[in-house]
Amino acid sequence: MNAAKEELLRGVDLVLAGDWDAAHQIVQQCEDDSTAAWIHAVLHKIEGDLSNSRYWYRRAGQLAHVDDEPRAELTAIQGELRARGA
């Protein structure tokens, strides 16, 4: 698995553990990556900033997930990252 994907996995782990700020710092460093943009969207959904969240969903090409439950969505993103890194 490449370093960027490992960092994104770490970001997902952090937000699932309740460390929103640390996770946000990680995804901000990888803004051009579509998976990072997706995680970014979920972070802003958790924060309650829905307009910013929708912006990141659009950038990620993941608008279909706008109404998903954040924890389940993050778990799905984890699985996708792990599958791509195997």
C-alpha positions as CSV (number, residue, x, y, z in Angstrom):
1,M,0.0,0.0,0.0
2,N,1.4,3.4,-0.9
3,A,2.1,6.1,1.8
4,A,-0.9,8.3,0.8
5,K,-3.4,5.4,1.2
6,E,-1.8,4.5,4.5
7,E,-2.2,8.1,5.7
8,L,-5.9,8.2,4.6
9,L,-6.5,4.9,6.5
10,R,-4.9,6.5,9.5
11,G,-7.2,9.5,9.0
12,V,-10.3,7.3,9.0
13,D,-9.0,5.5,12.1
14,L,-8.6,8.8,13.8
15,V,-12.0,10.1,13.0
16,L,-13.6,6.8,14.1
17,A,-11.7,7.2,17.4
18,G,-13.2,10.7,17.7
19,D,-10.1,12.8,16.7
20,W,-11.8,15.0,14.1
21,D,-9.1,17.6,14.0
22,A,-6.2,15.2,13.3
23,A,-8.2,13.4,10.6
24,H,-9.1,16.8,9.0
25,Q,-5.4,17.7,8.9
26,I,-4.6,14.5,7.1
27,V,-7.3,14.8,4.4
28,Q,-6.4,18.5,3.8
29,Q,-2.9,17.4,2.8
30,C,-4.3,15.1,0.1
31,E,-7.0,17.3,-1.3
32,D,-6.5,16.2,-4.9
33,D,-7.1,12.5,-4.1
34,S,-10.8,11.6,-4.6
35,T,-10.8,9.3,-1.6
36,A,-9.4,12.1,0.6
37,A,-12.2,14.4,-0.7
38,W,-14.7,11.7,0.2
39,I,-13.4,11.4,3.7
40,H,-13.3,15.2,3.9
41,A,-17.0,15.2,2.9
42,V,-17.8,12.8,5.8
43,L,-15.8,14.9,8.2
44,H,-17.8,18.0,7.4
45,K,-21.1,16.0,7.6
46,I,-20.1,14.9,11.2
47,E,-19.2,18.5,12.0
48,G,-22.7,19.6,10.8
49,D,-21.4,21.8,7.9
50,L,-23.6,20.3,5.3
51,S,-22.9,22.8,2.5
52,N,-19.2,22.2,2.8
53,S,-19.8,18.5,3.0
54,R,-21.8,18.6,-0.2
55,Y,-18.9,20.5,-1.9
56,W,-16.5,17.7,-1.0
57,Y,-18.9,15.0,-2.0
58,R,-19.1,16.7,-5.5
59,R,-15.3,16.9,-5.7
60,A,-15.1,13.2,-4.7
61,G,-17.8,12.2,-7.2
62,Q,-19.7,10.6,-4.3
63,L,-22.9,12.6,-4.1
64,A,-24.8,9.3,-3.8
65,H,-23.5,9.0,-0.2
66,V,-24.7,12.4,1.1
67,D,-27.3,10.8,3.3
68,D,-25.3,7.8,4.5
69,E,-24.6,7.3,8.2
70,P,-21.1,8.6,8.8
71,R,-19.7,5.7,10.8
72,A,-20.9,3.1,8.2
73,E,-19.6,5.3,5.4
74,L,-16.2,5.6,7.0
75,T,-16.1,1.8,7.5
76,A,-16.9,1.3,3.8
77,I,-14.1,3.8,2.8
78,Q,-11.7,1.8,5.0
79,G,-12.6,-1.4,3.2
80,E,-12.1,0.2,-0.1
81,L,-8.7,1.6,0.8
82,R,-7.6,-1.8,2.1
83,A,-8.9,-3.6,-1.0
84,R,-6.9,-1.2,-3.2
85,G,-3.8,-1.6,-1.1
86,A,-3.7,-5.4,-1.1
